């Protein structure tokens, strides 16, 4: 389970677990209908404490937490968004956690002290290779010497405290660890999942919009965890009485009293728990009304995360994104009608994110960002097919084309792409129809504005605006940019193809002492004069104040 779920993600594991359940049932082996680590190994009180310490509340993250607390090997967490780092620091804060890096000059001495005194250690920002000095620690190569458990670190032999805990995190998005490293640690993927992101954003928006609901929800979670803890204590007490009783238990008056009082208390707690769960379901139903904005904002987050594939410099932290989300909730227009409020929030946050991201993009990438944002939102609504999107990006992938080009005016590359387009379900028979309607297609090809030209016969009606883009990509790729611009205007609005000019005062307002402004300059650019003028203006404002 650890190898499959934590490394490859939740979905492959769920599919595999479903297959295992079917196999077990086919062979008559008793098993649960749904396997869940939370129900098998999870402790509600402990999980609640983890969530308070910053562990996301989605099932994938909770499973990771359960694995860390039960695994024999020390965890190595893939953590590009810093969620695991934050959680470990908060969780172990009361235990005097020591945070070290491999680049620290004293990291071995710090590690030795922590191993001796049983203090937890977080080794952060590791690369794809770990220092060989860590090997005895990772393999837990302990031995007894003079009656004490010891371990050898480098040239030193030190006592090994049983309370010692060791955590390792890396900020690499897609690290490649050698097998000899992977077998020494519990490799965990803490990259945020869409479900985890939605849960976080839903909690934030409900806490801001309906703080009464969120407080009640948190109180019910605490009450539920406490009820389950008491029930477990009662069960343990009953088992203890039964195991320690001698002879006929019906003649043991003390045991009967304990069992009777335990039963009464258990019934009372079960009734409370049933009422609490019913109330929690009602609260959840109301909270779910805000899910559309959480889903929408989650799509926006993963759209900006993909920008790193275009340019490695385009990387944005989860904390920055959440702060921007909270600012949109606070600064957008209010409404008592939920659907109206959700529409206002959606529009305000989408544009606010667009403006902030455009500040850090090269001019050539701004239209591409708007287009990716638009496509990802439409893909979620099932309005864009994944295969068609890939065709727009690549032009299809194929070997030699067996069909000869019927049109002397059509470039061979365009004909090859049309033949590959014929493989998509929505474009079946376009190759044969193209040969039959070549005069009509020639009008489109020769037009000054082919993206506005009507396609011959039924092809005009049967295609969506996005599907028309695929045909124009084959025939006249030079007109894709104006077509993309019109596509964005039709879906998101004109403001998403007209990025606002850089405003130094607004950028300064969004910065603070821990988030400075960094200017990436192209050759010949010199913002020094504008900076000095802005500094003078700020000095005047301060003097007046």
Residue pairs with C-beta under 8 A, 6 or more apart in sequence:
1 13
1 37
2 67
2 71
2 186
3 187
4 12
4 13
4 16
5 12
5 13
5 60
5 63
5 67
6 63
6 64
6 67
6 186
6 187
6 188
6 189
7 187
7 189
8 189
9 60
9 189
9 193
10 59
10 60
10 63
10 193
10 195
17 35
20 35
21 31
21 32
21 33
21 35
24 30
24 31
25 31
36 59
37 62
37 63
37 66
37 67
38 47
38 59
38 62
38 63
38 66
41 66
41 70
42 62
42 66
44 224
44 225
44 228
44 229
45 225
45 226
45 228
45 229
46 69
47 62
47 65
47 66
48 221
48 222
48 225
49 91
50 62
50 65
50 87
50 91
51 57
52 90
53 87
53 90
53 91
54 83
54 86
54 87
54 90
54 91
55 61
55 62
55 65
55 83
55 87
55 91
56 83
56 192
56 196
56 199
56 200
57 196
57 199
57 200
57 203
58 193
58 195
58 196
58 198
58 199
59 195
60 193
60 195
60 196
61 83
61 190
61 193
61 196
64 77
64 84
64 188
64 189
64 190
65 87
67 75
67 186
67 188
68 75
68 167
68 186
68 188
71 186
72 140
73 138
73 184
73 185
73 186
74 137
74 138
74 166
74 167
74 168
74 185
74 186
75 167
75 168
75 185
75 186
75 188
76 126
76 168
76 169
76 170
76 177
76 181
76 185
76 186
76 187
76 188
77 84
77 167
77 168
77 169
77 170
77 188
77 189
77 190
78 170
78 172
78 173
78 175
78 187
78 188
78 189
78 190
78 191
79 85
79 169
79 170
79 171
79 190
79 191
80 171
80 172
80 173
80 191
81 190
81 191
81 192
81 317
81 318
82 171
82 317
82 318
82 319
83 190
83 192
83 318
84 167
84 169
84 188
84 190
85 122
85 124
85 169
88 97
88 122
88 167
88 169
89 97
89 99
89 122
92 120
92 122
92 165
92 167
95 119
95 120
96 119
96 120
97 119
97 120
97 121
97 122
98 110
98 113
98 114
98 119
98 120
98 121
98 122
99 121
99 122
99 124
100 107
100 110
100 111
100 121
100 122
100 123
100 124
101 107
101 123
101 124
101 125
102 123
102 125
102 126
102 127
102 130
102 131
104 110
107 123
108 133
108 153
108 154
110 121
111 121
111 137
111 153
112 153
112 156
112 158
113 119
114 120
114 121
114 164
115 137
115 151
115 153
115 158
115 159
115 160
115 161
115 164
116 158
116 159
116 160
116 161
117 161
118 161
118 162
118 163
118 164
119 164
120 164
120 165
120 166
120 167
121 164
121 165
121 166
121 167
122 167
122 168
122 169
123 134
123 166
123 167
123 168
123 169
124 168
124 169
125 169
125 170
125 171
126 168
126 169
126 170
127 170
127 172
127 175
128 172
128 175
128 176
128 177
128 178
129 181
130 138
130 168
130 181
133 153
133 154
135 141
135 184
136 151
136 152
136 153
137 151
137 153
137 166
138 184
138 185
139 184
140 151
141 151
141 152
142 149
142 150
142 151
142 160
143 149
143 150
143 151
144 150
145 157
148 159
149 159
149 160
149 162
150 157
150 158
150 159
150 160
151 157
151 158
151 160
152 158
168 185
169 190
173 191
173 308
177 187
192 301
192 318
194 298
194 302
197 297
197 298
197 301
197 302
198 291
198 294
198 295
198 298
199 294
200 322
201 293
201 294
201 297
201 298
201 322
201 325
202 287
202 290
202 291
202 294
203 214
204 322
204 325
204 326
204 329
205 290
205 293
205 294
205 325
205 329
205 345
206 213
206 214
206 217
206 287
206 290
207 214
208 326
208 329
208 330
209 290
209 329
209 341
210 286
210 287
210 290
213 283
213 286
213 287
216 279
216 283
217 280
217 283
217 284
217 287
220 276
220 279
220 280
220 283
221 280
223 272
223 276
224 273
224 276
224 277
224 280
227 269
227 272
227 273
227 276
228 273
230 265
230 269
231 266
231 269
231 270
231 273
234 262
234 265
234 266
234 269
237 258
237 262
238 258
238 259
238 262
241 255
241 258
241 259
242 249
242 255
245 252
245 255
246 252
249 255
249 256
250 256
289 338
290 338
290 342
292 342
292 346
293 342
293 345
293 346
293 349
295 380
296 346
296 349
296 350
296 377
297 325
297 349
299 376
299 377
299 380
300 349
300 350
300 353
300 373
301 318
301 321
302 376
303 372
303 373
303 376
304 314
304 316
304 321
304 353
304 357
305 316
306 372
307 314
307 315
307 316
307 357
307 361
307 365
307 369
307 372
308 314
308 315
310 365
310 368
311 362
311 365
313 360
313 520
314 360
314 361
314 365
316 357
320 515
321 353
324 349
324 352
324 353
324 356
325 349
327 352
328 345
328 348
328 349
328 352
329 345
329 349
331 348
332 344
332 345
332 348
332 349
333 344
333 348
334 341
335 341
335 344
350 373
350 492
351 495
351 496
354 369
354 370
354 373
354 495
354 496
354 499
355 499
355 500
356 510
357 369
358 366
358 369
358 499
358 500
359 502
359 507
361 369
366 499
367 481
367 484
367 485
367 488
367 497
370 488
370 492
370 496
370 497
371 484
371 487
371 488
373 492
373 496
374 487
374 488
374 491
374 492
374 496
375 384
375 389
377 491
378 384
378 466
378 491
379 386
379 389
383 464
383 466
384 466
385 424
385 426
387 424
388 424
388 426
388 466
388 467
388 470
391 420
391 421
391 424
391 470
391 473
392 466
392 469
392 470
392 473
395 417
395 420
395 473
395 474
396 417
396 420
396 421
396 423
397 420
398 416
398 419
398 420
401 415
401 416
401 419
403 415
403 419
403 431
405 412
405 415
406 434
406 435
406 438
407 415
407 438
407 441
407 442
409 442
409 445
409 446
410 445
410 475
414 474
414 475
417 473
417 474
418 430
418 431
418 434
418 474
418 475
419 431
421 427
421 430
421 431
421 470
421 471
421 474
422 428
422 429
422 430
422 431
424 470
426 462
426 463
426 467
427 467
427 470
430 459
430 471
433 457
433 459
434 441
437 456
437 457
437 459
439 456
440 455
440 456
440 457
441 455
441 456
441 475
443 453
443 456
444 450
444 453
444 455
444 456
444 475
444 476
445 475
445 476
447 453
449 479
450 472
450 475
450 476
450 479
451 468
451 469
451 472
451 476
451 479
451 482
451 483
451 486
454 460
455 463
455 468
455 471
459 471
463 471
465 487
465 490
466 487
468 483
469 480
469 483
469 484
469 487
472 479
472 480
472 483
473 480
485 497
488 496
488 497
489 496
489 497
504 530
504 531
504 534
505 534
507 517
508 517
508 534
508 538
511 517
519 527
521 527
